Amino acid sequence: MSKHRLNPDTWIDLYADYLFNYAVSRVNDAEIAKDLVQETFFAGLKSAKNFKGDAAERTWLIAILKRKVIDHYRKINSNKGKAEVRMNYSAGSDSEGDWLEEQVADPFSKLENSAIENEELGLAIQSCLSKLPKKQNLVFTMKTIQGINTEDICNELDINPSNLWVMIHRARTSLMDCLNQNWF
């Protein structure tokens, strides 16, 4: 099996839209999503030495972005997350930001969130999705999770693009409210 290699010169062209769509579906704010993607690229560049080649480039970047999204919610919703970061941080250095970037960018790091926490988040998302009205759940799942294009969804469900985007917006808002109450 061949190892994957990083090619940062192509990241923006190949992955920016995909990463942006992933981020905006989770934070529901285009500006924050752009910032998270930019931080992801920066962290990827900074910790390219940690890339082992076991995963594809896009998979590795998504792993970094997932950490950025989690960190975003921890910053706005939890002082506990900040305390955990400080507890794990080596007091021998003043460069907390550098240390965080290096750790967050390696999806195989032992300091990453455990598989249990990721599974808990997945279950929380599924639980919140199940509470959405049926059509909102369906549209959100098709567009955001399955990545089906707008035209195909509109044809299949006999809705117009405006309806689709309203349903997605409402689903995202409801999901964020539900996750804020039940997980973060």
Secondary structure as UniProt FT lines:
FT   HELIX           8..10
FT   HELIX           11..27
FT   HELIX           30..46
FT   HELIX           48..50
FT   HELIX           57..77
FT   HELIX           79..88
FT   TURN            91..92
FT   HELIX           96..104
FT   TURN            107..108
FT   TURN            110..111
FT   HELIX           115..130
FT   HELIX           134..140
FT   HELIX           141..145
FT   HELIX           150..157
FT   HELIX           161..182
//
